[in-house]
Amino acid sequence: MPSSTPAPDPARPVRVLLVEDDELMRRSFTVALERYGYRVEAAADGLAGLERFRDGDTGEVRDDSGSGDHGFDLLILDVMLPGLDGIGLCRRVRETSLVPILMMSARGDGLDIVAGLEAGADDYVVKPVDTYVLVARIRSLLRRATYAPPAAAAGRAAGAAEAGAGEGEGDLLVFGDLTLDTGGLEVFVSGSPVALTPTELKLLLEFAAHPGVVLERHTLLRNVWDYGWDGDSRVVDLCVQRLRRKLGRDRIETVRGFGYKLRR
């Protein structure tokens, strides 16, 4: 099961692994991101990127002082890479880690975008991409990695416990065989833990904050992906598909022409 990713430590620079085969773009992105305070490590192909990730992403502090290596906080993967392409690299990373992943695709490569999201990426940008847009997407992904549950979900859990309704106890929300611990940010199906990426978890908690209510795609794009504009609804559809594979296909219902809702 993929390991959870520690939240970025505000006392240290955010570590970003950039895998981009174009040397000019790789240098340009590295310099730009470092100006924003990110610590960037770069690789020129998919296999080198996978090796760098495995060497650097330990997911734990190396020493008792707390000053050791926490691993990468974010991966930025180009789709078209030699050796191992970005989609294959994303799948390999997802075998062991829930680290946020941002894919980069050439303009118009819709199939690549879909394939990257299906492989487990959290979001994507289309090249050429403005530095300000790239940084905004990075900040959005990092906010999801340090996500707190919606107040409505936490309030509903407490209210259910007080009413003795059997729907929640303390920080727990229960929907049939699905249990969400909104305090510990853990998810269980039939008592077994389920590993979700930060984006998947935030999407599920958004549904849990409004059980039985149809949420439109543009609402989910705004509340989960932090899009201040109408983004690509494919990111919503494909993230819902990934949730269904992990939680059960009937848990999230499609309301055609409107959006999705979590069944009570």
Protein Blocks (a to p, Z undefined) as FASTA:
>chain_A
ZZddddddfkbccddddddfblklmmmmmmmmmmnopacdddfbfklmmmmmmmmmnopa
fbfnopacebjfbdcddfbdghiafklmmmmmmmmpccdcdddddehilmlmmmmmmnop
abdcdddddfklmmmmmmmmmmmmmcccdfklmmmmmmmmmnonopaghjaccehjaccd
fklopaceehiacdddfklmmmmmmmmmmghiacdfklmmmmmnopabdcdfklmmmmmm
mmmmmnopklpccdehilccddZZ
